Amino acid sequence: MTVADEGALGDLVQKVEDCVDNGEAVSIGLIQRIAGRRAAGPMLLLPALLVVSPLSIIPGLPSLVGLNSVLIAGQVALGRETVWLPKWLTKRCISAKQAQKLLKFLRPVSKVTDNMIKPRVRPLTGMAMRRAGAVVCVLVGAIMPVMELVPFTSTWAGAVIAGYGQAITARDGLLALAWAGVVVTGLMLGWMLLA
């Protein structure tokens, strides 16, 4: 059973931690191996959490996470069942020290998340929601390199992608609905500010 089948962030974090303890570097390729090639949710979720974590200050990280999001969410939006990523992207990794910082951040986050989020109202995480949400993630991922120039704005973008990734990973329709509400509210506020 893959992490995608289980749906819990804590399971994904624990498996990453086990790999780090065995001396493996944290990379998108590692996440893909742990989650499975059909697991777009975890492959969006964990990299997006990198940008939400204190590691977001690493130059270029938001841009890489944005590219990862565009590639993965783009494939989901097109209805692909398996996810493909270029080798050079799957081999990008963070240092052991950065991995420890990430895991220190993720352990309490995963405990809180797993207590609140569970499979429910699954029809709201069906293909229509997955594809529509994926389009939003493509757009957010595409602007992340620009957001990197303004401190902490990429954190908000990472949170949007992570929310979508968690909703489809856990098959939590209520979270998906709340995520859609936040996205629509954000778009309306942006429209009002620019109008």
Sequence and secondary structure as in RCSB ss.txt:
>XXXX:A:sequence
MTVADEGALGDLVQKVEDCVDNGEAVSIGLIQRIAGRRAAGPMLLLPALLVVSPLSIIPGLPSLVGLNSVLIAGQ
VALGRETVWLPKWLTKRCISAKQAQKLLKFLRPVSKVTDNMIKPRVRPLTGMAMRRAGAVVCVLVGAIMPVMELV
PFTSTWAGAVIAGYGQAITARDGLLALAWAGVVVTGLMLGWMLLA
>XXXX:A:secstr
  HHHH  HHHHHHHHHHHHHTT  EEHHHHHHHH TT HHHHHHHHHHHHHSGGGGSTTHHHHHHHHHHHHHHH
HHTT SS    HHHHT EE HHHHHHHHHHHHHHHHHHHHH  SBSGGGGSHHHHHHHHHHHHHHHHHHHHHTTS
TTHHHHHHHHHHHHHHHHHHTBHHHHHHHHHHHHHHHHHHHHHH 
